[in-house]
Amino acid sequence: MVKIEKADRIKDLPPYLFAKIDQMKGEMQKKGADIIDLGVGDPDLPTPAHIIDALQEAAGDPKNHRYPSYSGMIEFREAVAKWYQKRFHVSLNPSTEVISLIGSKEGIAHIPLAFINTNDIVLTPDPGYPVYNTATLFAGGNSYFMPLVKENHFIPDFSKIPDEILRKAKLMYLNYPNNPTAAVAERPFFEDAVKLAHHYQIIICHDAAYTEVCFDDYRPPSILEISGAMDIAIEFHSLSKTYNMTGWRIGFAVGNPDIIAALGQVKTNIDSGVAQAIQTAGITALLGDQTSLIEMRSTYQERRDLLVTGLKEAGFEVSTPKATFYLWVSIPFGFTSTEFTTHLLTKAAVVTTPGNGFGASGEGYIRMALTVDKDRIAEVVRRIKDMNF
Ligand SMILES: Cc1ncc(COP(=O)(O)O)c(C=O)c1O
């Protein structure tokens, strides 16, 4: 028998966040339970029809059957630059300051390979999207976790990071609007981050996957709006949540040309770019009719209001997020996050995500995704009220 020995880098990884919940959910489903899944951040809404039409047409064109360009079709990068100008009033050079990604996760996961040497430090939000930490570990680096706590509106308190850590840090991940806390950050915070990054020579990687999932009149800023950000920052965007295209795998990074070029250098050795037909559909998404975006926002907003109101009536502490399709809910006294997630699953057949799965500072919370329709949200509220906390 050949012994299959995994490398330490994957042997030592923290367990996959959803594995245990998936297993319990599967067992309950086999027994016929009517499960409502608020666990995974994957839009239930379809991709708008005009984007699908663009893909169908592009798929038939033989010029789109060959290898795409590594950094993305120039037409796609021009569309990104136009979209950025319109949305954030930031000018980008499509040739050097934009790169296509196979979903933003791909870029977020590869960027440490471009900058992190063994034992270099990466500043990482806690709780946070798990890829920041695993990508750091894959590159041989160490995460220094910046707690996101309610008292500081779920933004990192830079004054609490020791000077010797800041001196050693090479890269910092930020993410606003934030997953999992649903917090937003304003320009003064980004100004502080850019100032800090300049002082300590830290590359900022701002994950902006949720900037377009926003409510009422609120529009989240881009870090690149801040003076000096272009010297030190890149921003990751995704078409996944903006246009309900999670399955299509298309995103992009924009910002400092040297950082973009280094990411590109890693990528040329790993992947061969985004399929051209998908990029063509991406251009239609970015520059075409934006009605679906308005509809998407109002759909999540209605669901948000329904669930926030219901949870409050049931006695929960939860605030109304200005952006993202998540609620970050304080759990009742006496439970850990994992215990409460299990409790909701076994007693109400509702799947949620334990906050501590996103990092130690997520303990005391669960995350609920607004990715089921209004009737199912109303059913969640009914079931939770019946549990009597
Ligand atoms: C904070 C955050 N960043 C990035 C991603 C990755 O999105 P995609 O790879 O689909 O662009 C996600 C997906 O859930 C996310 O929550």
The ligand as a Gaussian input file, in Angstrom:
#p B3LYP/6-31G(d) Opt

LIG

0 1
 C      -15.793000      38.816000       1.460000
 C      -15.743000      37.994000       0.224000
 N      -14.773000      38.199000      -0.644000
 C      -14.668000      37.485000      -1.768000
 C      -15.569000      36.496000      -2.067000
 C      -15.356000      35.698000      -3.318000
 O      -16.261000      35.951000      -4.299000
 P      -16.015000      35.515000      -5.819000
 O      -14.803000      34.631000      -5.858000
 O      -17.237000      34.791000      -6.228000
 O      -15.761000      36.764000      -6.574000
 C      -16.615000      36.236000      -1.202000
 C      -17.589000      35.165000      -1.494000
 O      -18.433000      34.808000      -0.736000
 C      -16.714000      37.004000      -0.015000
 O      -17.689000      36.806000       0.874000

